[in-house]
Amino acid sequence: MVNRPAREGPLTVAELVQQGRLAGVRMAGASGRDAEVRSVRIVDRTSVLDTLEPHTAVVLTGRVAAAGWTVEMALRKAWEHAAACVVVTGAAGRPGSVGALADRLGVPLLVIDEDALDAAVRIASAVARPDAGRTALVAQAARALADTGPHAGRVLSALHSVLPSTAVALTGPTGELLAGRRAALSEQGGALAVRVEVPDGAGGSLGTLVARSGSRVAGWGETVRDVLRLAVAPLTAWCAVRRLDDERTGHRAALLLRRLLEADAGAAGDGESGESGESGESGESGESGESENERAEAAALGWPARGPLVGYALRPVAGWDGPDPGPALRAVWSSAGPGGPLVAYGPCWVAWESVAPADGVDPLEAATRQLADALTAMAPYVPVAGGVAGTAASPAALGPVLNDACAAAGVAAAGEPGRVVRGDRMGAAQLLSAVPAEMLRGPAEVVLAPLLAADRDGTLLRTLAVVLDAGAAPTAAAEVLGVHRNTVAARLERIRALGFDPDDASQRLALHLACRVLLRDEGAAP
């Protein structure tokens, strides 16, 4: 903590309340909270009320504090003599008319849960040394935080217990609420806002502690900042514990998935071989028991088991060189992703989801939209793309589906973040997007050299690509290009005259790939 010179100027009523010097204090007449407190006067007789001095904290005891009408008299006399506040124990300070009068007069009424004489001593001590209250508050915060341990919820509760009339929240790197009160994030006009960055212990940022208070007391912002800084260490420790737990769970899940898929593949192979015998039956019994344990563990992890199943795969886009994205991906997926938990699988992270079969409904269409929404939520953390594949009738058939989804994610990752590719719709253009352009442009120019020499505006190249996309159907190609069918037929005659026949099976694949490579490099869309 940074040492600062003692704050100049007398104590205010608001500081007296905020510093926690008075047990269980409640305040009415808050409009007068900025009044200065320069002295303390203990009042046990009504006659003393006529001798009050300005800026005095009036502590009521005895008969004066015994009835509501005497407390009201003290409030009026305090207003007449410009006293700072009136202090009374909870037994005497009844709610209702007394509090309403304090609000009307603008004279703070402090209702406390301790003996009035003890409170007077505390107030006198605070008035004599205004900066001691701030130091005591910070020390109280340090003691409270020392008992919380590495737990974000308990840390925020401790902060609220020592920072009266102040809302505190822990936000993530993009401003989302991780713990604490949402009121701390509201933009209230004139409210004091204090922010302290919280590192994650690995060179990054866990988030920000945000405190918001309606207090305008001089120096309160610095007091809040010092208290928030005390919370940084336990929150960083909490982050480290969570990261360790997440890594353990992630490794355990990845190993379990691999074992399950290998067991299912082995069972399928054994079933196809048709071999049987006593030793085989004994082995199947042991393997069955082990498989049942693994499936029970998978159920405990929340993995969907009822088919049909749709597979999802995520992969950072090409060029990503940041830290391990697994923790961030799993955290966001748990709230925004479809299907079960995300599991590391080769270069990808995969999940799967049970879908309800319906006639005439493509389950991958809805899955593609859901994955696109999840990738949008992940964009602030990791630039990632995804693939969708399916369906698998049961978990035993999930391996090929996840492999197809990963292949689609690999193609998608060569493009922009947020891109989703379906495993059953990877055409020439999508497959080529996963291959570095510099490797294919030269061969493509050689293949199409005669056409490129004759095609000054690129019309023939685009026409050939669209015709090949449409299965050599001129009518369908004409609709895509927005021209008449006869125009497409005339262009095809020119293309054939140059030695390229889209109907020739021996040429079709090479022509299609070459067209797509060149059009991709030019950024053209037929």
ABEGO torsion letter per residue (X at the ends): XBBBBBBBEBBBAAAAAAAGABBGBBBBGAAAAABBBABBBBBABAAAAAABBBGBBBBBBEAAAABAAAAAAAAAAAAAAGBABBBBBAAABBBEAAAAAAAAAGBBBBBBABBAAAAAAAAAAAAABAAAAAAAAAAAAAAAAAAAEBBAAAAAAAAAAABBGBBBBBBBAAGBBABEBAAAABBBBGBBBBBBBBBAGAGBBAEBBBBBBABABBGAAAAAAAAAAAAAAAAAAAAAAAAAAAAAAAAAAAAAAAAAAAAAAAAAAAAAAGBBEAAAAAAAAAAAAAAAAAAAAAAAAGBBABOBBBBBBBBBBBGBABBBAAAAAAAAAAAABBEBBBBBBEABBBBBBBBBBBBGBBAAAAAAAAAAAAAAAAAAABBBBBBBBOBBABAAAAAAAAAAAAAAAAAAAABBBGBBBBAAABBAAAAAAABBAAAAAAAAAAAAAAAAAABAAGAAAAAAAAAAAAGGBAAAAAAAAGBBAAAAAAAAAAAAAAGBBAABAAAAAAAAAAAAAAAAAAGBBX
